[in-house]
Amino acid sequence: MDISQFAALRRELHKIPELGFQEVKTQAFLLRYIESLPQEHLEIKTWKTGIFVKVKGKKPTKTIGYRADIDGLPITEETEYEFSSTHEGLMHACGHDFHMSIGLGILTHFANHPIDDNLLFIFQPAEEGPGGAQPMLESEIMKEWKPDQIVALHIAPEYPVGSIAVKEGILFANTSELFIDLKGKGGHAAYPHNTNDMVVAACQLVSQLQTIVARNVDPLDSAVITVGKITAGTVQNIIAERARIEGTIRTLSPESMARVKERIEAIVKGVEVGYQCETVIDYGCMYHQVYNNHDMTKEFMTFARAQEEVEVIECQKAMTGEDFGYMLKEIPGFMFWLGVNSPYGLHHSKLQPDEKAIEVAISLITRYFEMKGIAIE
């Protein structure tokens, strides 16, 4: 297998990042390639802008799944790549171009060399939002082809090429977006007593939100509330009638997520009364925790440690979010970090993962699936 072929495919995919459920060019590109493969063992079905590809096994007793997310981010690229994004203001800044090219590499091998068991390749849209995993999981295609085990990976800039990082149990946190709109009464800066200032209300609200984790979450648990954006007002001498707070919530347990939201709602209600304003809370996109099946993850770690070219790192859980958690909630499996050795992190405009990691991942997962896909007589 010419691995450089998949680095080349990654570069073509890198040029055409698209937002969630808008991955029209990406889907078309993937379909053209998949349809160029030997079709004898393949079944292809599309779902919205996503794709399911079943590789029929020779004597199947189960189905093993691999999921690759396909959407990009609203980030203006600053890599100076010759193959930089051709879509202004959009970039594959989370490595989904890697995830897709690795998936195509594994699929290419098994289209030519099917194993005993079925394989299901899932090219999933909208991981970055509004969330494609849960509705894809609920689709009629998934109900028909639902795998018995599922695997996914995510690139990790902080780990060297040739390494993977994984752990049993919780890997990524429960996550929720947070949007709070406040509406008061605007007016002239010289007459504040005739207004309800939403800049002041928003600032007070942000300060109060930061007390929730410190005083409402068990210190032995973990949670994060981050406000990343505040917008309010129009010009310097008009008191703002409206303000909007945008942020994110991360917790290591569903129970803590419910408790944090309960406290947010109570505090917002207090601000509404205290500042005589109207408020609206929107939790936007919510993702379930990524919880790796203990037995399957342990088996995979043992298998990977036996591969000479792979270093296995037992990592710590992270407060990052991934909608693959919804699939793991319904299907046993695991996700792991793939080391790509970039000085810039995920969601950075200069993210430059090392393409040698593509070969590492294709080789490792192909051999793992070959080991797992031997039918039990």
Secondary structure, 3 states (H helix, E strand, C coil): CCCHHHHHHHHHHHCCCCCCCCCHHHHHHHHHHHHCCCCCCEEEEEECCEEEEEECCCCCCCEEEEEEECCCECCCCCCCCCCCCCCCCCECCCCHHHHHHHHHHHHHHHHHCCCCCEEEEEEECCCCCCCCHHHHHCCHHHHHHCCCEEEEEEEECCCCCCEEEECCEEEECEEEEEEEEEECECEECCCHHHCECHHHHHHHHHHHHHHHHHHHCCCCCCEEEEEEEEEECCCCCEECCEEEEEEEEEECCHHHHHHHHHHHHHHHHHHHHHCCCEEEEECCCEECCEEECHHHHHHHHHHHHCCCCCEEEECCCECCCCCHHHHHHHCCEEEEEEECCCCCCCCCCCCCCCCHHHHHHHHHHHHHHHHHCCCCC
